[in-house]
């Protein structure tokens, strides 16, 4: 049996040979990973009890802080910025002997659905290198799909874990908002962002989630979450399928979904078809919320606190404007401008105020459906991965691809994606949604879907 050191050495060589074509990693933590592996081998030799993640190789999205390493968020603005501390999830992973092997690529400041807006590099889908891996956690999903890591951590604001999980044929989970500490995460939209895991199988997702989940006094959004996470669940909850989840879905994805529903019924599950009309408004509600929160979050990138001016300028206004114009990509600028516009005094009530009211209506509709049915089920994405560059000229077309994933973030509920069936080279993701803190129930159905796909 290989030692931890031997396995890490082999993976580092694999990454060295293959990462250039996949583009999963921004930075490899080779020395640190080998040192951790050596320490684990020594622990095993001495007979000490290993941690729950002992020997598991983990990649982290490059908007999650790892002390002393680059925290770029995929942007030129932070290209050489070094994280001054570890994120809470990094602390918890390392405390349980997980080996963090590197940081992964992402859409710039998590703005995107396909990981093509990164200013650092381009990530490709390991299942088809001509196609996108999904986003914004595309590098994390690609690292797992390519066999570079056992697990990965990403962040999910509107599907940024579940979309790439579905595109790359792996498992991804957006936990209940507040279950996992966001301390050390570079925020995009703080009322929506949630760190979560990706892995090859549901068991590994459950394992790492049990480690990183739980309350943290440094992140007040976790105040209502349990101190430790028990993800055990037994029984067969009733399942509802919202008709809106299948509207406009690719026929190959719809075919896989209908096949899954048939197998679940044969397995004894009660499945009902329902309608949640409010879902049709999820995209405008989501993006207006994101634009407003993102424009606020980005105010700190002014060249004084974050980012570095390349030359001395006569005025602060000129310097900040030039720096942001040069260092931010097109999609980031678009979202800042739109968010600034809808939150101005003249338009705040007409746009942002109505958005908050509409979000509350959608959240209530989701909660009502889940109070009558244990879980909601549908495809994760209505489309298969597109060719690289195919949607770059039409941002609205890309925004619409998030239609099935954003409701979970708006409602703050858990949602996971698990592969089922085949569509050419791809394995479409099936999405399971549950009520707040019913993460164990969601994962139990994901395990059942995984079993039925064997």
WOBEL-V302380 format. One record per helix or strand. SS is the DSSP state (@ for helix, = for strand). FROM is the first residue (numbers start at 0). LEN is the number of residues. If there is no record, write none. Layout:
[[SS FROM LEN] [SS FROM LEN]]
This chain:
[[@ 3 19] [= 24 4] [@ 29 17] [= 56 5] [= 63 1] [= 69 1] [@ 75 3] [= 81 1] [@ 87 8] [= 98 6] [@ 107 3] [= 124 1] [= 127 1] [= 130 1] [@ 137 8] [= 150 6] [@ 161 7] [= 170 4] [= 179 1] [= 184 1] [= 193 6] [@ 201 11] [= 212 1] [= 215 1] [= 218 1] [@ 219 3] [= 238 4] [@ 242 4] [@ 250 16] [= 270 4] [@ 276 24] [@ 315 12] [@ 329 13] [@ 348 24] [= 374 5] [= 386 1] [@ 394 6] [@ 405 6] [= 414 5] [= 422 1] [= 425 1] [= 428 6] [@ 438 14]]
